[in-house]
Amino acid sequence: MSAANGGYYLPNPSPWPIVTSAGLFSLALGFVLAINGVGFGKWIAIVGAAILIWVMFRWFGEVIGESEGGKYNAQVDRSFRWGMSWFIFSEVMFFAAFFGALFYVRHWAGPWLGDTELLWPGFDFHWPSAGPKGPIAIEPDMTPAASQFSPMGAWGIPAINTAILLSSGATITWAHWGLLKSNRAQLITGLFLTVALGVTFLSLQAFEYIHAYTAMGLTMKTGIYGATFFMLTGFHGFHVTLGTIMLIVILGRALKGHFRPDHHFGFEAVAWYWHFVDVVWLFLFIFVYWF
């Protein structure tokens, strides 16, 4: 039984950590088997993914029920805040590694290789670079007209997406203000607008990717430029997808009457994450698209 012992909350024994570990192991094992040509590997991976989805619904549901049932004290609230803070810090380090790779290639390794001509005589590094063939994409089956790739410009969909994410940061902050004032209409409207802006961002990014592959010759195989572009923007899009899903959950909880002005860390945690996604995109827009 959960209890507060000397002000410290002791949760009930839970099966969910071990079940989550089993799901992750099944997912990883199935994936490894599948990429090595084992036929039943994909089914093991599907079972692992299904276990993880089921656990998320059940485990998160229990946490929500305990929170709304008044079982959490100030110590639990602090632990949640520290946990979310460290999680976001780990995400900052994750993206820092990819930005570091981009900086290393553009300002250190690339120019150095161009000066030393270690790769081959006459090599001249320039950015964006598709690798050994310079500005020519490396796919041998591409037609001559499509073999010349074009770098992604900043003004167009990327600029529109920047405005969309900045607006979403404003709408979720406006929703928070409504929650603090016990204005549930403002809370729900702000969350709905934030979700709509997130979905719009993802839709435009999907269109951008299709255009890059079909009309610009820009793919994951387009040398170091293509690799860094899609790794950075792709992982950011994945984080936006997760953030949008979390916002939809928070919106559903708000519609059910959850959250109070003095008890709403579930909302705050998602808002923190969404602001982190906004800031990362600003760095992406500046250093990947603009400069």
Summary of the structure (lengths in Angstrom):
residues: 291
radius of gyration: 23.3
end to end distance: 57.0
largest distance: 73.9
contacts: 831
relative contact order: 0.09
helix: 72%
strand: 3%
